[in-house]
Structures are given as C-alpha cells and as structure tokens.
Amino acid sequence: MPRKASAVTHVTRGDVFDDLGFTRSESTALKIKADLLDAVRKEIERKRYSQRELIAILDEYQPAVSNLMRGRITQISIEKLLRYSDCLGMRATLKVLPTRKVATAA
C-alpha cells in the first residue's frame, strides 16, 4: 500500500530565525555567530588539528574546545569565536548595510 505524503504544516517566509520568533537583532546575531562558527570549524578541518593541538593554539580548556568541535553554538560567544579565528590566523570582517525598503501598494 503506497504511503501518503506528509502534509505541509508550515511554510517559511524565507528566514528560519524570523519564523522561530526571534527579533531582527537576535536573528542577525545568530546568523553572524553561525557563520563565524562554520568558518572556524572549516579552518580547523582544513588544517586537521586535533583537540589537543587546539587546546594549545586557542589557549583554551578542553570542554570549550569540545563545544567548538561539536558545534554547540549556545556555549560559545561571538567574541570568543572572533578570538579563535584570530588564533587560527584568520581575518574576520563585518559589513553592515541599510535595510531595503519594501515597496507598498497605495
């Protein structure tokens, strides 16, 4: 007997953080944090560092390195991610743009 396809229960407006009820500033902070975490983890993978090596490179305790490697975003601040990127020889930049105005029908 063929299975029925699941019915769509929610359609996103294009931004999952907005859909989850975060404010615009909270959403932006989470996106920046996620991008930083992703970039740092990719650099660690590229250089094939072990956790033991990262403890020395990042001058950090093992539980913090474990949180980083497991992607536990709630356990790591943006500031700490910026420090980690610096310790790994990376350079971070931030670009702030004005919001686009949405044309409204009169």
N, C-alpha and C positions, 0 to 999 in steps of 0.2 A: 504494500500500500504506500503510495507516494506521500511524503511529508509536506505539510503546509509551510509556506514561507512565513517567517515571523512578521507580524505587522509592525510598521514603523510607529513608535510611540512618541518620538520627539525629533523634531527637525531643528538642526542647529542654525544659528544666524551667521555662522562663519567663524566665531571665536568661542572656543570651549570655555575659557575663563569667564567671559561675559555670561554665557549660558548657565554657569555654575553660581552666578550671583555675586561675583567679585566686582568691586568698583573698578573704574577705569585705571586708577593709580595702582591698585592691588594687582590687577591684571598685567599691567605694564611691568611692574616689579617682578612678578613671577616669570614672565616671558624673558626678561633680561637675565634673571637668575638661571633659568633653564638653558639659555643659550651659552652662558658662561660655564655652567657645569658640563654641558656637552662638549664645548671646546677644550676644556681642561682634560676631560676623560679621553678624548680623542688623541690629545698630545701625549698623554701617559701611555696609551695603547701603541701609538706610533713609535715611541722610544722604548717600549717594552720594559717599563720599570716594574719592579716587584714592590710589594707593600713595604718591605724592609728598606729598600732604597728610597722610597717616598718619605718614610719617616725622617730620614736624614735630610733629604733635599728640601722638604717642606718645613722642617723643624717642627714637627707635629707629633702628637701621641698616636698610638696605633688605633684606638677607637675612632678618632677623627678621620684617619686615612681610610679605614674600613667604611665609614659613612660615605666618603667621597667615592670610593670604588663601587659601592653598591648603589650609588645614585640617590641617596637619601637626602633629597633637596631641602626638606624641612629642618635638617640638622646642620645646615651649612649656610652662613650668611653671605650676602653679596660681597661684603668687604673681604671675607676670608677667601672667597673664590678669586677675587682680584689679586690677593696676596699670593695664592697658589700659582696663578698664571704668571706672575712676576718671577717667582722662584723657578718656574719651568722655562724661563726665557721667552715668554710670550709677551705680546703688547696688546692691551685692550683699548678700544676706542668706543665712544658713545656718540651717537648722532641724534639730536633732538630736532624734530620737525613740527611745524604748526599743523594742527588738525585740518583735515579737508572739510570744507563746508559742503553740506548736502543741500542740493537744490530742492526747494519746496515748491509744490504746486500751489498757485494762488487761487 
